Amino acid sequence: MFGIRDVFDKDLPNQPFEQINKEDLITISGKIFDGENKPLLDVMIETWQCDQNGIFNKEKGFSRIIPDINTGLFRLITLKPGFSKNINDKFQSPHILFWIVARGMNQPLITRMYFEDEELEKDNLFRLVKNKKRIHTLLAKKNNEKEYEFNIYLQGEDETIFFDF
């Protein structure tokens, strides 16, 4: 996918971690759908995550990606994050934070992507979700050992859970 270059003082990379062994990388792909279930083509996504050891770093773990202009498909090539703790020392399951902006949005949308093959019940934020029928909107589907699919829906029956941090 295409990156955004030479606009900001420090460009965010397409990959959150550089100089990583290819064997350690996973791919997360998906689309962001509007209220009519059509993929958004003019959206920007920023992600933030910890490394595989659960460590958040001020210099690593960030990325900025834009979907393919024709299909709306985005691809994030990254490390699978480890278990971590928040600032209150509360348990967090492996997740990636997604920050989404697009034309027509008054403010960014923020969500988390969890992995369906990880322990989720002990995660502090995950437990706070009141509508348990919508939990699936936060889960990336595992296609194989190295590939996950995560689609984000802005409205409708499968509307993704968004957070107000």
Secondary structure as UniProt FT lines:
FT   HELIX           22..24
FT   STRAND          25..30
FT   STRAND          32..33
FT   TURN            35..36
FT   STRAND          43..48
FT   TURN            52..53
FT   STRAND          62..65
FT   TURN            69..71
FT   STRAND          74..79
FT   STRAND          84..85
FT   TURN            87..88
FT   STRAND          91..92
FT   STRAND          95..102
FT   TURN            103..104
FT   STRAND          109..115
FT   TURN            116..117
FT   TURN            121..122
FT   HELIX           124..128
FT   HELIX           132..138
FT   STRAND          139..144
FT   TURN            145..146
FT   STRAND          147..149
FT   STRAND          152..153
FT   TURN            157..158
//
